[in-house]
Amino acid sequence: MKRYNKQQVMKDAHRLYKNDFQRRGRSWSECLKAAWSWERDAVKTREEKAAKLDAMIAASWAAHNARKNEFEGLSADAVSWAMGYNRGNGFYCGD
């Protein structure tokens, strides 16, 4: 997978070079350097977000597996009794 989007770098450099307000007397090479700097920052931000998302997903699956194994070894009748089914208490149990 390509790490940098070279097409976006060139678009940003041309956009910066053509815009007199943003250009501020910069040469083409300075505009290109600025565009590469923006792209490196964007890639760094994307990688940090992806790593954070992967960590959140892993933590979520770990919590899910912990909850799933909570009732392991119990019979279905024992679990349903613990959750309030078949007690005749008149409460809705969310089934």
C-alpha positions in Angstrom: 0.0 0.0 0.0 1.3 3.5 -0.9 2.0 5.6 2.2 1.8 9.0 0.6 -0.8 10.3 -1.9 1.5 12.0 -4.5 -1.4 13.3 -6.5 -2.7 15.2 -3.5 0.7 16.6 -2.8 1.0 18.0 -6.3 -2.6 19.4 -6.2 -1.8 21.1 -2.9 1.5 22.5 -4.2 -0.2 23.8 -7.4 -3.0 25.3 -5.4 -0.6 27.0 -3.1 1.6 28.3 -5.9 -1.4 29.7 -7.9 -3.0 31.4 -4.9 -1.2 34.8 -4.5 -2.6 35.3 -1.0 -1.2 32.0 0.3 1.9 32.0 -1.8 3.5 35.1 -0.1 6.4 35.2 -2.5 7.3 31.5 -2.2 9.0 29.7 -5.0 7.7 26.5 -6.6 10.1 24.4 -4.5 9.0 26.0 -1.3 5.4 25.4 -2.1 6.2 21.8 -2.9 8.1 21.4 0.4 5.1 22.8 2.2 2.7 20.4 0.5 5.0 17.4 1.4 5.0 18.6 5.0 1.2 18.7 5.0 1.1 15.2 3.6 3.5 13.8 6.2 1.4 15.4 8.9 -1.8 13.9 7.4 -0.2 10.4 7.2 1.0 10.6 10.8 -2.5 11.7 11.9 -4.1 8.8 9.9 -1.8 6.2 11.4 -2.4 7.5 14.9 -6.1 7.3 14.4 -5.9 3.8 13.0 -3.8 2.6 15.9 -6.2 4.1 18.4 -9.1 2.5 16.6 -7.4 -0.9 16.6 -6.7 -0.6 20.3 -10.4 0.3 21.0 -11.6 -2.6 18.9 -9.2 -5.0 20.7 -10.4 -3.7 24.1 -14.0 -4.1 23.1 -13.5 -7.7 22.0 -11.7 -8.5 25.2 -14.6 -7.0 27.3 -17.1 -8.9 25.1 -15.2 -12.2 25.6 -15.0 -11.6 29.3 -18.8 -11.0 29.5 -19.5 -14.0 27.3 -17.4 -16.3 29.6 -19.2 -15.0 32.7 -22.0 -17.6 32.4 -19.9 -20.4 31.1 -20.5 -23.7 32.9 -24.0 -22.7 34.1 -27.1 -24.4 32.8 -29.6 -22.4 30.8 -32.2 -22.7 33.6 -29.8 -21.3 36.2 -29.0 -18.4 34.0 -32.6 -17.6 33.2 -33.5 -17.9 36.9 -30.7 -15.5 37.8 -31.9 -13.0 35.2 -35.4 -13.0 36.7 -37.3 -15.3 34.2 -40.0 -17.7 35.5 -40.2 -16.1 38.9 -43.7 -14.7 38.5 -42.6 -11.3 39.6 -44.4 -9.5 36.7 -41.4 -7.7 35.5 -40.5 -7.5 31.9 -37.1 -9.2 31.3 -36.4 -7.9 27.8 -37.0 -11.0 25.7 
